[in-house]
Amino acid sequence: MSDSDQIFRYQDDRDRRKTRRPLSWQILSIAVIGTLGFFVFLAVMLSESKDRADLLKDIRDTRYPVQASLLSALNQLETIDNNLEHAFISSNGALLDHSMILAAQFRGQLHQVMMLERSNAIEINTILAAFDKYFSDSHALAQSTISGQRDFSDTTLIKQANARTFNDLMESLGTLQTDHSESLVASVDSATQRASDALRVGLTTGVLTAVLLFLVAFITTRSILQRINNMVRSLRQIAVSDGDMNVRIPLTGSDEMTELAFWFNTFLEKLQRMTAESTAEVKRLAFTDTLTNLPNRRMFLRCLNSEIERLDTLQNSTLAVLFLDLDNFKPVNDQLGHDAGDELIRIVAQRLVHTVRGEDTVSVNSDLSEPVPGQPVVARLAGDEFMMIISELKNQQQAANIAERIRMAIMEPYVINGMECAVGVSIGICLYPDNSDDAEELITGADMAMYQAKNSGKNTYRFFDPALRTATEHKVQMDNAIKKAIPNGELHLMFQPQFNLSNGKLVGAEALLRWENPELGVFSPNDFIKQAEANGQICELDDWVMKSVLDHLLMWENKGIKPIPIALNFSAAQASRPSLALAVSRIAGTHKHLLSSIEIEITETSAIDNIAVVENNIQALKAMDMKIAMDDFGAGHSSLTLLTRCDIDTLKIDKAVTREIRTDRKCRSIVQAIIDLATELEVATVAEGIEDEAQAHALAEMNCDLGQGYYYSKPLRAAEFARYLERHRDGIDKAA
């Protein structure tokens, strides 16, 4: 007989027996008290819901559109300024036309804000008036420059005035946007406070209701104590039998307590079934990634250990552990949103499954806690990282073929929310038993190989090489050692002289940082500089270099040697450091007069991402009478932004282009163009990497100002360079 049949039969029997129910009124009292408490709580919650709905309507209809319009106006204002600046520099009329369109859009955005928030009308009109003047002046300046009608004698003053107006506009808009943002936050805080008050009221109501219910229940309990004792004896039997839910409470009598016992037994039967089902669900969740329904790391490790034990009994079988990390996933996630990113992860998971098997990995094995021998496993670790187990391979080439199939499958375009996007994948492969017979080491090896694939250009695969482990250990050793390099006195400077190409006289030098660890030996500057950038110690190294240069300049000055310009490199982090000027002033101390002999070298790429901060830092450093050089000009990414916005004194031409000037016509043309540009901007030029007389002569003919390289001198230790200065005391270019 089914549960429902038993229930219906019991109810029919109960209806035929017309017994008194002396407990009904007490139970009804409990229900009434509970209902009243519920309605009080419901009323409070409905009131809070209405307040919150009003707030959401205000945010949706007014505050959010105002925020969006102000942010859009800020972006458009920056774009207008960039267009006008580039139009002025490149004489591009199309940019002027585009700026007119953007200006109309900018005004439209502010008018929309004014329509939504009438209280801002005066401030918006003030901003619009200032914008119209700024735009008119900047547009006229660019237009007159393009048409060739501008007298350049007043250009700088006009541009400075426009720049100030632009900064005032940005500040006014930013302040307005911040005020609206703070207002929105205040409204949300107020709504949160009201919700907290409502919660307290609801909690108080619940407590009072509970107290009343307890009193009524206590009275009811006393009246049925004997029947309860019978039920307790039955429940005790369940408790002492280690949770055996097969025990049931005997049904005697025909009153409410008998009915309670019946329904309790029914509940116990359902609970028994639900417990069995929930146990299976908990086990599934413990071993499954909820987003993709693939095995998680715990399950993956269990499968891997199980498969290693199984393959120990077989011969000539190879197991491949693949570590996969998606390439270019973050831009897709940022541009399309996290929901789209999750959908992309799910599609990638499906492709991975169908690439190694024609069926779903999870559905084949409903009990994920029990690995299936020999079955390929696709697991998701976290984010955009996946792992695979491919078992019973005959050779390494089979693993390579699978990795290539995976790579091609992942590269196929994706259509998400109607938009097409693409990602790649970097794959690391570690083999059992060739590389290791330990599961954790196989995973670590595959991870190392994956990073090797990333460093090889991405969207490829690499097999684990024991040298990777050595390199990783060496990197960890270097990371630990570099933190102690300064206190242990392991750093020193080398100085490479710079010469005037026209007369061959010494004009200065470049300070180069070197590190020698007594245990690990000499490190390449490229290696330990990158490591210092990664662990956040690069600014400390830059400060040490500047202090050391100042110490040497002071020492040479005390020996009667006139200080010569010394160039030193600043990292990207140092160049964009907000407190750079204070740090330099602190390092110089009482010897700030020596700062005029220091030239700071920054690269184009180090400044381009933080141009505003770098520009301010350059102005502050030049106010201290320091010189600024743009290093490695012509190598890699190049931008004229740094030249146009920052007061640069020197362009250093990278050795990559000077090396081939005698044999490569294109290199020679590039170098000549750089020199001509520097001459036009009244900026000095320094050629790096001069290796022979012919290069020096060719650069001199191109009117390059200064040069350095092994043709003149290799980098010298501080003591050697001091003696070098003594020997060349009379040959130092006085104009340097």
HELIX and SHEET records of a PDB file:
HELIX    1   1 ASP A    3  ARG A   16  1                                  14    
HELIX    2   2 SER A   24  ASP A   58  1                                  35    
HELIX    3   3 ILE A   59  ARG A   63  3                                   5    
HELIX    4   4 TYR A   64  SER A   90  1                                  27    
HELIX    5   5 GLY A   93  LEU A  116  1                                  24    
HELIX    6   6 ARG A  118  ASN A  120  5                                   3    
HELIX    7   7 ALA A  121  SER A  147  1                                  27    
HELIX    8   8 PHE A  152  ASP A  154  5                                   3    
HELIX    9   9 THR A  155  SER A  223  1                                  69    
HELIX   10  10 LEU A  225  VAL A  240  1                                  16    
HELIX   11  11 GLU A  256  ALA A  286  1                                  31    
HELIX   12  12 ARG A  297  LEU A  311  1                                  15    
HELIX   13  13 PHE A  329  LEU A  336  1                                   8    
HELIX   14  14 HIS A  338  VAL A  356  1                                  19    
HELIX   15  15 THR A  361  VAL A  364  1                                   4    
HELIX   16  16 GLN A  396  MET A  411  1                                  16    
HELIX   17  17 ALA A  439  ASN A  455  1                                  17    
HELIX   18  18 PRO A  466  ILE A  482  1                                  17    
HELIX   19  19 PRO A  525  ASN A  535  1                                  11    
HELIX   20  20 ILE A  538  ASN A  558  1                                  21    
HELIX   21  21 ALA A  572  ALA A  575  1                                   4    
HELIX   22  22 LEU A  580  ALA A  588  1                                   9    
HELIX   23  23 LYS A  592  SER A  597  5                                   6    
HELIX   24  24 GLU A  604  ILE A  608  1                                   5    
HELIX   25  25 ILE A  611  ALA A  623  1                                  13    
HELIX   26  26 THR A  641  ARG A  645  1                                   5    
HELIX   27  27 LYS A  655  THR A  658  1                                   4    
HELIX   28  28 ARG A  665  GLU A  680  1                                  16    
HELIX   29  29 GLU A  693  GLU A  701  1                                   9    
HELIX   30  30 ALA A  718  ARG A  727  1                                  10    
HELIX   31  31 ARG A  729  GLY A  731  5                                   3    
SHEET    1   A 5 VAL A 377  ALA A 382  0                                        
SHEET    2   A 5 GLU A 385  LEU A 393 -1                                        
SHEET    3   A 5 THR A 318  ASP A 327 -1                                        
SHEET    4   A 5 GLY A 424  TYR A 432 -1                                        
SHEET    5   A 5 TYR A 461  PHE A 463  1                                        
SHEET    1   B 2 TYR A 414  ILE A 416  0                                        
SHEET    2   B 2 MET A 419  CYS A 421 -1                                        
SHEET    1   C 9 GLY A 521  PHE A 523  0                                        
SHEET    2   C 9 LEU A 506  ASN A 517 -1                                        
SHEET    3   C 9 LEU A 491  ASN A 500 -1                                        
SHEET    4   C 9 LEU A 706  GLY A 707 -1                                        
SHEET    5   C 9 ALA A 684  ALA A 687  1                                        
SHEET    6   C 9 THR A 650  ILE A 653  1                                        
SHEET    7   C 9 LYS A 627  PHE A 633  1                                        
SHEET    8   C 9 ILE A 598  THR A 603  1                                        
SHEET    9   C 9 ILE A 566  ASN A 569  1                                        
SHEET    1   D 4 GLY A 521  PHE A 523  0                                        
SHEET    2   D 4 LEU A 506  ASN A 517 -1                                        
SHEET    3   D 4 LEU A 491  ASN A 500 -1                                        
SHEET    4   D 4 LEU A 716  ARG A 717 -1                                        
END                                                                             
